[in-house]
Amino acid sequence: MLSWIFLALILYYVGLFLPSLFLIPQIGVPAYMGSRDSVPEPSPMHSRAQRATRNMLENLVPFLALAVLAMVLPEADMDGAIQGAALFVLARAAYLPLYLLAVPWVRSLAWTVAWIGLILMALALI
């Protein structure tokens, strides 16, 4: 389970730093290193990267709670929890580029699969 937690955190941090990659070309490195009091309107890709990061944070909290509970509760079905965690992380890894590229339907499908992973993790605790 720890491996899936670390992979989810890596995925979160990749997404967290991704919006910067779309901002730096707009304002330049010196302005980026400054206080950034006035930044231009974000590009569509930059906005998508920001929304994808917020969405990952919203889903990371329950993932981490379920993962920790699976590790500490003796009655938890660890195999089921790991399968749910794997499904979550892999679907979220697919979700990020799909969101950035604005791929309709498939992006929502990836989100749904990740959500099913969370449900599987929760069921493993029962």
PyRosetta script that sets phi, psi and omega in degrees:
from pyrosetta import init, pose_from_sequence

init()
pose = pose_from_sequence("MLSWIFLALILYYVGLFLPSLFLIPQIGVPAYMGSRDSVPEPSPMHSRAQRATRNMLENLVPFLALAVLAMVLPEADMDGAIQGAALFVLARAAYLPLYLLAVPWVRSLAWTVAWIGLILMALALI")
pose.set_psi(1, -35.5)
pose.set_omega(1, -179.1)
pose.set_phi(2, -59.5)
pose.set_psi(2, -36.5)
pose.set_omega(2, 179.1)
pose.set_phi(3, -61.3)
pose.set_psi(3, -42.1)
pose.set_omega(3, -179.7)
pose.set_phi(4, -69.7)
pose.set_psi(4, -33.9)
pose.set_omega(4, 175.8)
pose.set_phi(5, -64.1)
pose.set_psi(5, -47.7)
pose.set_omega(5, -179.9)
pose.set_phi(6, -62.8)
pose.set_psi(6, -40.6)
pose.set_omega(6, 178.3)
pose.set_phi(7, -64.6)
pose.set_psi(7, -38.9)
pose.set_omega(7, 177.5)
pose.set_phi(8, -64.7)
pose.set_psi(8, -40.5)
pose.set_omega(8, 178.7)
pose.set_phi(9, -67.3)
pose.set_psi(9, -39.3)
pose.set_omega(9, 175.7)
pose.set_phi(10, -61.3)
pose.set_psi(10, -45.2)
pose.set_omega(10, 178.8)
pose.set_phi(11, -60.8)
pose.set_psi(11, -40.3)
pose.set_omega(11, 177.6)
pose.set_phi(12, -61.7)
pose.set_psi(12, -46.3)
pose.set_omega(12, -178.2)
pose.set_phi(13, -69.6)
pose.set_psi(13, -32.3)
pose.set_omega(13, 173.2)
pose.set_phi(14, -60.6)
pose.set_psi(14, -47.9)
pose.set_omega(14, 178.4)
pose.set_phi(15, -65.5)
pose.set_psi(15, -32.3)
pose.set_omega(15, -179.4)
pose.set_phi(16, -67.1)
pose.set_psi(16, -39.3)
pose.set_omega(16, -178.6)
pose.set_phi(17, -87.1)
pose.set_psi(17, -13.6)
pose.set_omega(17, -177.8)
pose.set_phi(18, -60.2)
pose.set_psi(18, -43.8)
pose.set_omega(18, 179.0)
pose.set_phi(19, -56.6)
pose.set_psi(19, -30.8)
pose.set_omega(19, 178.3)
pose.set_phi(20, -61.5)
pose.set_psi(20, -35.8)
pose.set_omega(20, -179.0)
pose.set_phi(21, -65.2)
pose.set_psi(21, -23.5)
pose.set_omega(21, 177.7)
pose.set_phi(22, -92.6)
pose.set_psi(22, -19.2)
pose.set_omega(22, 179.6)
pose.set_phi(23, -86.1)
pose.set_psi(23, -40.1)
pose.set_omega(23, -176.6)
pose.set_phi(24, -55.9)
pose.set_psi(24, -45.7)
pose.set_omega(24, 178.5)
pose.set_phi(25, -63.0)
pose.set_psi(25, -27.4)
pose.set_omega(25, -179.9)
pose.set_phi(26, -74.4)
pose.set_psi(26, -40.6)
pose.set_omega(26, -172.5)
pose.set_phi(27, -112.9)
pose.set_psi(27, -13.9)
pose.set_omega(27, -179.0)
pose.set_phi(28, 87.9)
pose.set_psi(28, 158.2)
pose.set_omega(28, -177.4)
pose.set_phi(29, -64.5)
pose.set_psi(29, -46.0)
pose.set_omega(29, -179.3)
pose.set_phi(30, -58.3)
pose.set_psi(30, -43.1)
pose.set_omega(30, 179.2)
pose.set_phi(31, -68.7)
pose.set_psi(31, -35.3)
pose.set_omega(31, 178.7)
pose.set_phi(32, -65.1)
pose.set_psi(32, -36.8)
pose.set_omega(32, 179.9)
pose.set_phi(33, -74.8)
pose.set_psi(33, -12.9)
pose.set_omega(33, 179.3)
pose.set_phi(34, -83.9)
pose.set_psi(34, -159.8)
pose.set_omega(34, -175.6)
pose.set_phi(35, -80.7)
pose.set_psi(35, -14.0)
pose.set_omega(35, 179.7)
pose.set_phi(36, 53.7)
pose.set_psi(36, 46.5)
pose.set_omega(36, 179.2)
pose.set_phi(37, -67.1)
pose.set_psi(37, -32.0)
pose.set_omega(37, 178.4)
pose.set_phi(38, -131.1)
pose.set_psi(38, 109.6)
pose.set_omega(38, 178.0)
pose.set_phi(39, -116.9)
pose.set_psi(39, 150.2)
pose.set_omega(39, 179.8)
pose.set_phi(40, -70.1)
pose.set_psi(40, 167.6)
pose.set_omega(40, 174.7)
pose.set_phi(41, -56.2)
pose.set_psi(41, 136.7)
pose.set_omega(41, -179.5)
pose.set_phi(42, -67.3)
pose.set_psi(42, 146.4)
pose.set_omega(42, 175.0)
pose.set_phi(43, -69.0)
pose.set_psi(43, 164.6)
pose.set_omega(43, 177.4)
pose.set_phi(44, -56.6)
pose.set_psi(44, -40.6)
pose.set_omega(44, -179.8)
pose.set_phi(45, -67.1)
pose.set_psi(45, -39.9)
pose.set_omega(45, 178.2)
pose.set_phi(46, -63.0)
pose.set_psi(46, -43.6)
pose.set_omega(46, 179.0)
pose.set_phi(47, -62.8)
pose.set_psi(47, -41.6)
pose.set_omega(47, 178.4)
pose.set_phi(48, -63.5)
pose.set_psi(48, -40.7)
pose.set_omega(48, 179.2)
pose.set_phi(49, -62.0)
pose.set_psi(49, -40.5)
pose.set_omega(49, 178.2)
pose.set_phi(50, -65.0)
pose.set_psi(50, -44.1)
pose.set_omega(50, -179.7)
pose.set_phi(51, -66.5)
pose.set_psi(51, -39.1)
pose.set_omega(51, 178.7)
pose.set_phi(52, -63.7)
pose.set_psi(52, -37.7)
pose.set_omega(52, 178.4)
pose.set_phi(53, -66.2)
pose.set_psi(53, -44.0)
pose.set_omega(53, 177.3)
pose.set_phi(54, -61.6)
pose.set_psi(54, -41.4)
pose.set_omega(54, 180.0)
pose.set_phi(55, -64.0)
pose.set_psi(55, -39.9)
pose.set_omega(55, 178.6)
pose.set_phi(56, -64.4)
pose.set_psi(56, -40.4)
pose.set_omega(56, 178.6)
pose.set_phi(57, -63.2)
pose.set_psi(57, -41.6)
pose.set_omega(57, 179.1)
pose.set_phi(58, -61.3)
pose.set_psi(58, -32.2)
pose.set_omega(58, -178.5)
pose.set_phi(59, -93.2)
pose.set_psi(59, -21.1)
pose.set_omega(59, -179.3)
pose.set_phi(60, -69.3)
pose.set_psi(60, -36.0)
pose.set_omega(60, -177.9)
pose.set_phi(61, -60.0)
pose.set_psi(61, -53.4)
pose.set_omega(61, 178.2)
pose.set_phi(62, -65.9)
pose.set_psi(62, -32.9)
pose.set_omega(62, 177.3)
pose.set_phi(63, -59.4)
pose.set_psi(63, -49.4)
pose.set_omega(63, -178.7)
pose.set_phi(64, -64.1)
pose.set_psi(64, -39.9)
pose.set_omega(64, 178.6)
pose.set_phi(65, -62.0)
pose.set_psi(65, -46.4)
pose.set_omega(65, -179.7)
pose.set_phi(66, -65.8)
pose.set_psi(66, -38.9)
pose.set_omega(66, 180.0)
pose.set_phi(67, -64.3)
pose.set_psi(67, -44.5)
pose.set_omega(67, 179.6)
pose.set_phi(68, -65.8)
pose.set_psi(68, -43.0)
pose.set_omega(68, 178.1)
pose.set_phi(69, -60.8)
pose.set_psi(69, -39.9)
pose.set_omega(69, 179.0)
pose.set_phi(70, -62.5)
pose.set_psi(70, -32.1)
pose.set_omega(70, -178.9)
pose.set_phi(71, -80.0)
pose.set_psi(71, -27.1)
pose.set_omega(71, -174.7)
pose.set_phi(72, -101.1)
pose.set_psi(72, -23.2)
pose.set_omega(72, -179.8)
pose.set_phi(73, -82.9)
pose.set_psi(73, 121.0)
pose.set_omega(73, -177.3)
pose.set_phi(74, -65.2)
pose.set_psi(74, -27.9)
pose.set_omega(74, -178.1)
pose.set_phi(75, -85.0)
pose.set_psi(75, -0.7)
pose.set_omega(75, -178.4)
pose.set_phi(76, -69.2)
pose.set_psi(76, 142.1)
pose.set_omega(76, 174.2)
pose.set_phi(77, -84.0)
pose.set_psi(77, 95.0)
pose.set_omega(77, -173.6)
pose.set_phi(78, -63.0)
pose.set_psi(78, -37.8)
pose.set_omega(78, 178.7)
pose.set_phi(79, -62.5)
pose.set_psi(79, -43.4)
pose.set_omega(79, 177.6)
pose.set_phi(80, -64.7)
pose.set_psi(80, -40.1)
pose.set_omega(80, 179.2)
pose.set_phi(81, -66.0)
pose.set_psi(81, -39.3)
pose.set_omega(81, 179.1)
pose.set_phi(82, -67.3)
pose.set_psi(82, -39.4)
pose.set_omega(82, 176.9)
pose.set_phi(83, -62.5)
pose.set_psi(83, -42.6)
pose.set_omega(83, 176.9)
pose.set_phi(84, -64.2)
pose.set_psi(84, -40.9)
pose.set_omega(84, 179.1)
pose.set_phi(85, -64.5)
pose.set_psi(85, -42.4)
pose.set_omega(85, 178.7)
pose.set_phi(86, -62.4)
pose.set_psi(86, -44.0)
pose.set_omega(86, 179.0)
pose.set_phi(87, -61.0)
pose.set_psi(87, -43.9)
pose.set_omega(87, 179.0)
pose.set_phi(88, -59.8)
pose.set_psi(88, -53.1)
pose.set_omega(88, -174.7)
pose.set_phi(89, -65.3)
pose.set_psi(89, -44.1)
pose.set_omega(89, -179.3)
pose.set_phi(90, -66.4)
pose.set_psi(90, -39.7)
pose.set_omega(90, 178.3)
pose.set_phi(91, -68.2)
pose.set_psi(91, -38.0)
pose.set_omega(91, 177.7)
pose.set_phi(92, -68.2)
pose.set_psi(92, -33.4)
pose.set_omega(92, 176.4)
pose.set_phi(93, -65.2)
pose.set_psi(93, -34.1)
pose.set_omega(93, 176.3)
pose.set_phi(94, -76.2)
pose.set_psi(94, -34.4)
pose.set_omega(94, -176.3)
pose.set_phi(95, -61.5)
pose.set_psi(95, -41.3)
pose.set_omega(95, -174.6)
pose.set_phi(96, -58.6)
pose.set_psi(96, -56.1)
pose.set_omega(96, 178.9)
pose.set_phi(97, -66.2)
pose.set_psi(97, -32.4)
pose.set_omega(97, 177.9)
pose.set_phi(98, -64.3)
pose.set_psi(98, -38.1)
pose.set_omega(98, 177.8)
pose.set_phi(99, -69.2)
pose.set_psi(99, -44.4)
pose.set_omega(99, -179.3)
pose.set_phi(100, -60.8)
pose.set_psi(100, -37.6)
pose.set_omega(100, -179.1)
pose.set_phi(101, -87.0)
pose.set_psi(101, 1.8)
pose.set_omega(101, 177.8)
pose.set_phi(102, 55.7)
pose.set_psi(102, 46.8)
pose.set_omega(102, 178.3)
pose.set_phi(103, -85.1)
pose.set_psi(103, 111.3)
pose.set_omega(103, -178.6)
pose.set_phi(104, -72.2)
pose.set_psi(104, 161.8)
pose.set_omega(104, 177.3)
pose.set_phi(105, 65.1)
pose.set_psi(105, -54.4)
pose.set_omega(105, -177.4)
pose.set_phi(106, -66.6)
pose.set_psi(106, -38.9)
pose.set_omega(106, 176.9)
pose.set_phi(107, -60.5)
pose.set_psi(107, -44.9)
pose.set_omega(107, 178.8)
pose.set_phi(108, -65.4)
pose.set_psi(108, -34.9)
pose.set_omega(108, 176.7)
pose.set_phi(109, -64.0)
pose.set_psi(109, -43.4)
pose.set_omega(109, 178.2)
pose.set_phi(110, -61.7)
pose.set_psi(110, -41.3)
pose.set_omega(110, 177.6)
pose.set_phi(111, -61.6)
pose.set_psi(111, -43.2)
pose.set_omega(111, -179.2)
pose.set_phi(112, -64.5)
pose.set_psi(112, -41.1)
pose.set_omega(112, 178.1)
pose.set_phi(113, -62.6)
pose.set_psi(113, -41.5)
pose.set_omega(113, 177.4)
pose.set_phi(114, -62.9)
pose.set_psi(114, -39.5)
pose.set_omega(114, 178.8)
pose.set_phi(115, -64.8)
pose.set_psi(115, -38.3)
pose.set_omega(115, 175.7)
pose.set_phi(116, -63.0)
pose.set_psi(116, -37.0)
pose.set_omega(116, 175.2)
pose.set_phi(117, -59.0)
pose.set_psi(117, -40.7)
pose.set_omega(117, 177.0)
pose.set_phi(118, -64.6)
pose.set_psi(118, -40.0)
pose.set_omega(118, 178.6)
pose.set_phi(119, -63.5)
pose.set_psi(119, -42.8)
pose.set_omega(119, 178.1)
pose.set_phi(120, -61.7)
pose.set_psi(120, -39.3)
pose.set_omega(120, 177.3)
pose.set_phi(121, -63.8)
pose.set_psi(121, -41.5)
pose.set_omega(121, 179.5)
pose.set_phi(122, -65.6)
pose.set_psi(122, -41.8)
pose.set_omega(122, 179.2)
pose.set_phi(123, -64.8)
pose.set_psi(123, -28.6)
pose.set_omega(123, 178.8)
pose.set_phi(124, -68.5)
pose.set_psi(124, -15.5)
pose.set_omega(124, -179.9)
pose.set_phi(125, -86.5)
pose.set_psi(125, -14.3)
pose.set_omega(125, -175.6)
pose.set_phi(126, -82.0)
pose.dump_pdb("model.pdb")
